[in-house]
Amino acid sequence: MLIRHAHRSERTAELTTWFPHDLVIGGEARAGADGHRFDVVNPATGQRIASVASASVSDGLAAVRAAECALPGWSAVAPRAKAEILRKAFELMCERAEDLAQLIVLENGKSLIDARGEVAYAAEFFRWYSEEAVRLIGSVQTSPSGQNRIVVSHHPIGVSVLVTPWNFPAAMATRKIGPALAAGCTVILKPASDTPLTALAIAEILRQAGVPAGVVNVIPSRSSGAVVSAMLDDPAVRKLSFTGSTEVGRTLLENASRTVVNCSMELGGNAPFLVFGDADLDSAVDGAMIAKMRNGGEACTAANRFYVHASVAEEFGRRLAERMRALRVGDGLGERVELGPLINEGARLKVDSLVAAARDAGASVLTGGESHSGVGFFYPPTVLVDVAPSSPILDEEIFGPVAPIVTFDTDDEAVELANRTEYGLVSYVYTSDLSRGLSVSERLETGMVGLNRGVVSDPAAPFGGFKQSGLGREGGHEGMLEFTESQYIAVNW
Ligand SMILES: O=CCCC(=O)O
């Protein structure tokens, strides 16, 4: 059921009031020590949709205490019992999928098509980690001297602080909560202040699924920096898992260094999308639309720079511009809308200034290129060609619906251009020669490669980057090991 004007406010209330709008600490909904609250706003209409409690430093520390108290009990729960709770959470998310998707659209602005995709992706993390919870497998080996055995086992790392972004308010939360709970850890989730409602809704689903009080604590806050920093200074906290910008990641790593907290960091990206002269152009354009436009371009995996062989660049640009021009832009809850607004005015100004700088340096616009004025933080789908190599749009994460195209002549040049960045999250490669595709992929300095494929995100795969795109991996078996410490016992056999 889409929200129509006549009953928009009733439907908004239905979507936003089945879970608390307060802090969730130790299984209780709390207003917060200093009573501060903040508004959550719909990016398409600018209207307030809810008011949420804002955690202070003392609330953050109370959440750490709650997680610390719950840790011995949760880590002792049998793997099968943990698995069943996570499985139940997956089922409840599936049952409420449409409500969750519309809630995401309300607070994030993305199209309902993207939001439905996100809910399915998010729920899969609970299913995957329900299956992993019973597979925390260690090892036994004979030492090289032959004199003893080396027995290795994995233990829950302990209280974990999870800091999540606004672009995937459900999936980035479940991608961290799923493996943490499967490994036996307790958590404090600090969702982005633009999108706290989805996190609170997921906490309610976890409660209904049987997660005991104190195992999952949620503290939305407008004082994120101070609250997270104080939690990291608390000796009970042993893990930080962060998804967000490289800039904020650097600050958190400095904070975490004070107590040597183990960190998993999923940071910024600047994904190159390489199209070789032998690529199937239909499939390259389909892949480009996904790699660029999934989540409206607001994804760390979004293709940021298109490097296209000179022999096919004109045709590729023409076809991509045609597809981008045809996208239906509007309120994410609108009928058949494919692209919603950006998250806020700051995001729109950033995209606008990157495009303006590229144009000033000589780029031509095939479609889009001008910011909409008026209500909602909309930016049109845009394709730029003849982008000068020095343009900031090729260095910075655009986080919006803009595709800058640059041409190349040789494979070596394509690889060199692709690797010319401090980031190393993901690359996309299109070629019909598998051997070329694999050898180019291996030369790309990124943690993930989409080879003839415009999406790499998969709960079963290790997601993460090289260079300044982060540390550690999320998803797959690796994602659960991030929430463990391994212990080795040298045994005289
Ligand atoms: O934006 C970061 C995460 C994107 C994804 O998991 O596909």
The ligand as an SDF file (V2000), in Angstrom:
LIG
                    3D

  7  6  0  0  0  0  0  0  0  0999 V2000
   27.2600    1.9950    1.5770 O   0  0  0  0  0  0  0  0  0  0  0  0
   27.7730    1.0030    2.0340 C   0  0  0  0  0  0  0  0  0  0  0  0
   27.2590   -0.4020    1.9990 C   0  0  0  0  0  0  0  0  0  0  0  0
   26.6970   -0.7960    0.6970 C   0  0  0  0  0  0  0  0  0  0  0  0
   26.3270   -2.2500    0.6050 C   0  0  0  0  0  0  0  0  0  0  0  0
   26.3780   -3.0320    1.5540 O   0  0  0  0  0  0  0  0  0  0  0  0
   25.9880   -2.6320   -0.4910 O   0  0  0  0  0  0  0  0  0  0  0  0
  1  2  2  0
  2  3  1  0
  3  4  1  0
  4  5  1  0
  5  6  2  0
  5  7  1  0
M  END
$$$$
